[in-house]
Structure formats: C-alpha cells, structure tokens
Amino acid sequence: MKRKIVADSSCDMWELNGVDFAVAPITISTDNKHYVDNQELDVHLMSEELASYKGTSHTACPSVGSWLDCYEGFDEVFVITLTGAMSGTYNSAMTAKGIYEEENENVKVHVFDSLSTGPEMRLLIEKLKKMIDEDLPFEEIVEKGQDYLNHSRLFFALKSLHNFAMNGRVSKTVASAIGVLNISIFATASEEGTIQQISKCRGEKKVVKSMIEHLENAGYHGGKVRISHADNLKLAHSVRDKILELYPHADIIVYPMGGLCTYYAEKGGLLVGCEC
C-alpha cells in the first residue's frame, strides 16, 4: 500500500524525509508577471518587486490537474490545504479527490481544511507523518489528524495588511489602521478559518511579550512551536529565545516563509504555530 502526504505551497515545506510528499503550488500574479510558489521561487526578489509595483496583484489556488498529479499512483493520500474560508484551494483539492476516487478503485483521499496556513499546516503534516510511520489505519489517521487541528493554533504579528485588504481578505479600514508608527497587529486564525484581530502593539519587545501572552492564553505550556518569518529573522529568534527561556524543552523550528505566506504577511511579518 502506497501512502502520500500532499499540501499546497502555503505550508512552506518542500520535502519530508521518510514519507512520500508533494506540494501543489499556488501562484501570485500581477498584470505582467506570475510567481509560482515553488522551491525555485526567489521569495526575496518577489517581495521587493511587489513592494515597488503600483498595480494590483492577486493569488490563484492550485488547479484540479495539479492536485491530481500529486495524488497519482498512490492508494491513500492525506491532503492539507490553506483555509477554505479565504481560498478556493480546499474546493480544488476536493474536486480532484472526487475525480481520483471515481477513476481509481480502492483508493482513499482525505482532504484536511486546516482553517489556517503556514506553521499550523506544518504541525499537522508532521503529525500525519508520525502516524504513517506508526502504520496506523487510514480512518484512525484521519480522526486523530482532525483532532490534532483542534489542539493547535496560529498567531500572526504583521506590520501591514495591504495585500490582505487588496484581495478582500480583510477590510480596508482595518488595514489602514496599521503599518504606521511601528505598529504591529496581532491576529489569529479563527475557528471559521478567517483572520481575527486580537490586539496591537508598538516595538519589538512588546511584540515578543504579546506573542508569549497569546500563546499561553491559547493553552501553550511547552511542546512544538513552528515560527516562519518574512525577512525578519531577528524577531523570529527573539520569540524563540523567550519561549525557550520559559519552556527549555520546547521543540521549536524557525524558517523563512515561502511565496504565498510572504505575499500576505509582507516584509517583517511573523507566523507562529503551536500545540496547545
């Protein structure tokens, strides 16, 4: 029996040792250029070009064909997508699931709507890999994977909501209220998979303090934390170091965002996923 984990590129992962793994790329586009969010994308260059671009930009979910290519040849496929509340990615993956199961006898595909993005998706991917390594039955992996999503959270510390507002993900009124005077907005992925603003603060030290408070209020008391950053390694390390100061045995990985997460988080943004 051949098993595989598949995700869209907002997971910010390109390989997963010990298990078959594939990524369906999301595309970021302007009127005159397309950026395919894959391992070859120069994310820093994309970010610089978009920052100086005066027109509109938008994103497009992976095609049904792209998902089918990822599923092809496998008996059991576990799929993780960007929140369906803010993207067509989940629906596209579900359409591909229907086609694949109809055309292939005895295959099983389950699509997890992460109701989130980035680090929280990564946490679920790691959990699924662990259960595949343990050779758990398909249905048990699905059930435990869904339960795991109920015990993880995602928090954002962002300096701009321009691209969110431009693509209708948040209101322009909310977006215009930040991005000046070194103000950062804190938000979380809500239970519905939307962006829920929870606070604002000014200055890096207060960002770190507030992030720790939000993590602990969510129920974090040690365990896994995944931190992705958009060209802000210093802040990411400050949050990591503060967590380790309080929880010395915490399992923390810090890494740069890929294209899609960088596009929405924008320069200086931070995403923090945790078990809780």
Helices and strands as residue ranges (DSSP letters): E 3-8, G 9-11, E 20-24, E 27-30, E 34-36, H 43-52, E 57-60, H 64-71, E 76-81, H 89-103, E 108-113, H 118-133, H 138-149, E 152-158, H 162-166, H 172-176, E 183-189, E 195-202, H 204-217, E 224-229, H 233-246, E 251-256, H 259-265, E 270-275
